[in-house]
């Protein structure tokens, strides 16, 4: 009691300050191409070979010396010997993608020929290099192919494979320690029993861990830590080898809220109190190189803090490129009211072509998230939106 | 030679026919909540308990009998004994989220009180149930929470956990056999050596397998099968225990193209030849219950066929809900030409606020996909778009 939020920091400023204190890991590890999708390249990829590495036929047809076909036409065809080798006056069958024999300099498409016994009737003339893909047509040895920091997609894996690579160096995933705190929490090992009154099963740590994994990190969940500043401090210290720490619960200004003070005692508390509803008690800090997010214990507030701070923080720490966020434009089925000075995270459900805000669903009511398809963000300086207004809707991942 | 495409089926019709022949597996397996994100519920979830399971204080303050506070005001406060139990004339401290003692029927917020020794000065009156969250306020025992087929998100995992669940039944992932075919293919085990002229490393199977995993399936890659109808048939028969089969290569109408005929011989060849550029030689079929896609051997054409047919097919087979596809609207930096009668899959790169089409990049040039950020689809009846026109851009996953 008596303690107050450091200040209510606007969301954007809070995010910026936090990101400024995060340094990318940029430590590399090697993975097989079979496991590279979704990973981030730690090295520039420069082609070590030509693709194709041979002169490639672009057509099903006959490899010829172009000079043998000059003047050929349907009315005045030229006859060539069908052979295994190409010499003056002879030609060889090639299919699309096959190597063009060294002695040939063009491929005549099958549609311009007819076969009579072991003779090929050539009904069109071709110029040198016609239908012959040169060595390195797709990728030349020495060409830059992917930059450092490129997020690898399945189609990129096959480009790497075509260059003769089997493994690739990527940035290792950040390890994120998830520390649930709270005297009221019961381990999920006891999920089968209904907890005593006033006690609840630990669920926020589970949610945080699964989002960490989804966003490209590796989660390390600790046991439940009571609302005791010494115990919280010990748990944080024991996890300073992680690349990021999430403390869940105990972030407000009540008697039992110790997480931000522990961060302040060990490092640098950057933000405590954000202009965000739900999510106001969020605290952000850094201990040495390790960014720390204190997630509010109210489940929806915790989710919102994950979205606003953990996701971008994790991406910066792991050098994971941010995909373009593409909102849906939808009309509101009913109005949204919002408090000036706060970004409001409003859960919405789809209703045909409209979205309906789940108003009145408090920060504690996680089932409102289960019902929600997405969210609408109301900026600080907007009092809300009227029914029928078009808004940007982001899906809940 | 002499064989022709069954018919050139329009893309939409091809997709519909294929999906009509796919039946969802709907076989369930149990997973831990730690592994449930991205999986699809096989059972309806009905709340087995109330959340909260006790009367919950909505405020930090004092649990009281409301009748003890009647008439209290700042000018005329009521004094109550601070105690461990609530009786007539006494009250107990409760924090937000704590259980309200059975004998109490309201919580007085701390802001309306002052503590003097072991007395609490009550400066406001409260009515019964004030600041007391009833049992089942969030979720009532017996309430439906999630429907069968719901795609589980991390936030949903914590809702399930709050209901006392530790494991959940989800649909098993479809197993997709990926069979690369082609005399020209060399196993990636030999990636270190440059293959002989006319031979290329197998890369399409790798790409297909990684997309299968990304879209929610389990890939099973076989060895390379030569362009021999008997060998292809054997490989298909050996994989009829899979839930879907992808044959890569040999889908066209050349001498060495046997995949569609093998499908026709074993089951039902539904489509061979699609109005799609690249991707025209795609074939679709079904053998018993097992859908089969014959992917063109040209890498980009194979990728396009993955997007148009494998992704929706896999989703239907695995009962995986389709996320809303949200295109970006972007202006074209240069024109796109397209062939009437074909849906054209045009690779594009971002250039500031514009997108630039990678025209002239053939179906064989996989590096054009590596360079591409997304694609634009030009419908069958459109000849193209002019520079400056706004188009829908889909990201390449």
Interface residues (C-beta under 8 A of the other chain):
Chain A: X1 X33 X34 X37 X38 X49 X51 X52 X53 X54 X55 X60 X95 X96 X97 X98 X99 X110 X133 X137 X138 X139 X145 X146 X153 X154 X155 X156 X157 X158 X159 X161 X162 X164 X165 X166 X184 X188 X191 X192 X193 X194 X195 X197 X198 X200 X201 X202 X203 X204 X206 X207 X209 X210 X211 X213 X214 X254 X255 X256 X297 X299 X303 X323 X324 X326 X327 X328 X364 X365 X366 X367 X369 X370 X395 X396 X397
Chain B: X1 X33 X34 X37 X38 X49 X51 X52 X53 X54 X55 X60 X95 X96 X97 X98 X99 X110 X137 X138 X139 X145 X146 X153 X154 X155 X156 X157 X158 X159 X161 X162 X164 X165 X166 X184 X188 X191 X192 X193 X194 X195 X197 X198 X200 X201 X202 X203 X204 X206 X207 X209 X210 X211 X213 X214 X254 X255 X256 X297 X299 X303 X323 X324 X326 X327 X328 X364 X365 X366 X367 X369 X370 X395 X396 X397
